[in-house]
Amino acid sequence: MIKKLTRHGNSLALVIDKGILDLLNIGADTPLTVNTDGQNLIISPAAPPGREKRFRAALEKVNRRYGKALKRLAE
């Protein structure tokens, strides 16, 4: 799919088709992150608040419980 940017005041906007919004479960109020890898524009739904904290806590729990076994498997 090829898209063109649309003038929106002093800025440019990218209009995303409803089908893509529905597929990704994105609405007008969904916070998005905008990144680039140097050549591509990457637009993603923002991670829910606290996700990183929950991930770190789960990782710590797994390391406490299975850390020794995981180290032996890695050798």
Phi, psi and omega in degrees: 000129178254131181237155174243150176284150181244138176294134178220091185067232177270006183243179173241145182234149174251119180272125181257128182298149182302322180301319178290319178299317179295317181301320182267001180057047180250133177237183182298333183262003182285123176288138182238148171257140179240120181229171174218150174257013180103337179231335184239148174266127183242116180245123183224151171300137180292145178295141179300147179301139178087355182298314180299318181296317179294321178297313180298320179295318179294320179297317178298317180298316179295317180296321177296318186280320187238011185305313181296317180294321179294323177295319178296320178295328182284342182282000000 
